Amino acid sequence: ASRVLQNDDATLYFLDRRDWWKVVDSRVNATGPALAFIHEPLPQYALPRRDLVEPVSPAESDVSLWPMLRQRGVVATFAGHDHLNSDCGRWSGVWLCYAGSLGGYGRDDAPGACNATTLPGGCARRVRVVDVTPTSIKTWARLAGGARTQERVLWRA
């Protein structure tokens, strides 16, 4: 189920594709920047120019979510689903980030599965970290060995 968490620093939307509209359409009084966490990427994830390991596979039902997120002051979205992609790209003022993959998804022998520390094609076990402070929102991918990569500043006060 979709939820909203809010404090003085940011508003966080955790959206389930079945009922996201209930949360985003509610009258949340955001006092700072907002972030949205979704499972399937939005169609806009295909728009920023960047290197993707696998094609963007958006949920068709989420087309109307984009304008609502922009109206709510969302500065970045974070999606899973396309497990081999992990970078962030910016489109129309909003950061569109992939979460990465901690390990295999589905079968470990699936083509491109992240079932080793690093695989050909740039797939590595990694998790996206989001650091929210009163003055900034930063993100990076933390690789299995502890290294940080793909560092981005998503917002500054």
Disulfide bonds with the S-S distance in Angstrom:
Cys88-Cys97 2.17
Cys114-Cys123 1.96
